[in-house]
Structure formats: structure tokens, C-alpha cells
């Protein structure tokens, strides 16, 4: 099975997310990751969809997405020619004695401590999937109370084939 990262420039209108996710649902395809947000031009949003399947299924997904009225531009992002990041927030149980150990791990990964409570720390970390997984693997030595992930956000490198809509 292959993974594909698809960048969509879509109209920023009500229901566009539902129509795109509905396309996947109706055809029995799974979305591995989805992130969306408004662009510099508020009329448009950028969505990054990560999906997996064999070559035929991935081509069908791409073609079906391109047919949607709300989709203004679609681009399959090659990992070698794009930049991808994901954000995680991790709440870790930490007594006063454990804090320095948690902070040391966070520092190694250039993570930020964004909240400190009596019995916990909230850590913010941005990076690629392998960096985030390595961090989670190390921080598991402490009790993870909560974890939230944004999903992958990607842009192609360079100024070629940029959708300026």
C-alpha cells in the first residue's frame, strides 16, 4: 500500500469539507490525515489530505477530487519536492521531581513547554512524522495524560506550479 499527500485549494464555503470527506466515504476510501485552513485570500482554503491505497485507488481518488466543483487546484505532493509538518500537543503527568527529565526530553526535540500545572506539563512539538514518533516513544516513560495531533500540512518547494487563486 502506498501513501499519497494531496494538496487542495478549495472554495472557503460552508459544506466543502463535508463534500470532500463524503467523496471518500461514498467510495469506501479512508483518510489517514486531514488538515484545513484559510489561505492568505479568505475566499479559499487549503486542505492537505493523506490517503493510502494501491496505485489505481490513489489515481481514482485524485481524479474524483479534481471533479468536485469546490476544488480550484489539486496537486499531488512528492515527499522529495515538498515540505510537510505536523503538530502535536502532549499533556504529561510530571511531579516536581520528574519535571527536569521531561523538560530535558522536550529540549532535545526543540519542543516548547506551553503550560505547567502542579502535576502536569503540556508540550508542543512540530516536525515530521518520524520526529514526532521518536518523541512520543521517549516520553512514554512518563504517563501521557492526553495527546492531540493536527495531521500533516504540506506545501511544495519552490515557486513552480503555485496556485495563487
N, C-alpha and C positions, 0 to 999 in steps of 0.2 A: 504494500500500500504506500502511496506517495502522499506527501502533504503539498498543498498549494496555498500561497498567500495572494489574495486578490484585493487590490485597492480600487474602491469605487468612489466616484464623485457623483453625488445624488442630489436631487432637489431637497431642500430643507423644508419639507411639508409634513403635515400630520399623516401618519399611516405608512410612511415609506419603509420604516423598519419592519413593520408588520408584513408588508408586501414582499420584502426581500426574504425575511425568515419563513414566510408562508411558501415561497418557492421551494425552499429546502425541505420543508415539512411535507408538502404535497408529493414530492418525488422520493421521499424516504431517505434524503441525504442528511448527514449530520454536520453541524457547525462545531468545529473544535474550539474556535475562539472568535469573538466579535467585539470590535470596538468602534465607536462612532462619536463624532463631534463636529460642530460647526467649523467652517473654514474662515479665512480672512474675509471672504464675501459671505455675508449671512444668508444669502439665498441658497447656499449649497452646504452640504455636509460631506465629510469624508468618512467612509467606512472601510475598515480593514477586516476581511473575513479570511479565516484559516479553515480549510476543509481538507478532507483526505478521501482517497479512493484510488481506483485504478485509473489509467490514462483516459480511457473512454468516459468514465463518470466525471472526471475533472474537466474534460473538454465540454461535456454536456452542461455542467454547472455554469461554466464560463459563458457559453453561448446563450443559455437561458437568462442569465443575469443581464447580458447585453441587450436582450429584447425588452426588458422592463422599461416602461415609459419614464419612470423617475431616474433611471440611471443615465447620466450625462457622459461619463467616461469610465472605462474599465481598463485595468492594467494588471496583468499577472506579474508579480514581483519575483525576480530571480534573487535568491539569497546572496549571490555574489555581487549583485548590482543594486542592492537596496540596504537600507538601514532599518533594523527592527528593534523595538524595545517593549518591555512590559514592566508594569509597576506592581509591587506587592506591598501590602501593609500587614505586619505581623505583630500581634499582641503576645508577649512572652511573660509568663509568671517569673518574677525575679525578686527575691528577698534582698535586703541591703547587702548581704554577703555575696550574692550571686551577680549583682549588677555589673561589677567590673568585668566579669567574664563575658557577659552578654555584650557589653559596650566594646570590648576588645574584638569580638567576632564582627560586630557591626562596622567597626573601624577598618578591619581588613578588607571588607567588601565595599567600603565607602558609602555605607548606608547612613541614614540620619535617624537619630532618636527624636521623634516628634511629640512624644507625650510620656510623662513619667508619673506613675502613681505609686502609692505605698507598696503595692505588691506586684506591680507590672510595669513593663515598658512597651511602647508602641514604636516599631521600627519601620521606616520607609526605605525601599530599595528599588532601584531602576536598573535594568540591564537585559541581556539576552537570556533565553530560557536556561542555558547551562549554568550561568552565573547565579540565577535565582534558585535553581535546584540545588546547587552546591551550598548556598547559604542556608536553605531550609534543612538540608541534611546535617549541617553543623549545629544549627540552633535547636534541633530535635533533642539534644542532650538536656535542654531545659524544657519546661512544659509550654507548648504552644497553646494559648487560650483561644485565639481566633486568627484566621488568615484570610485575606481578600486579595484577589488578583484582578487586574484590569483586562487582561487579554492583550494580544500583540497589536501594536500600532507600527506601521511601516510606511516609508517613503522611498522612492527610487533615488539613486545617487545621480548627481549632475543635473544639467538643465535640459537634457533631451527629453522629448515627449512629455512635457509638463502640461497638465490640464489647468489652464488659468481661468476657466469659466467664472 
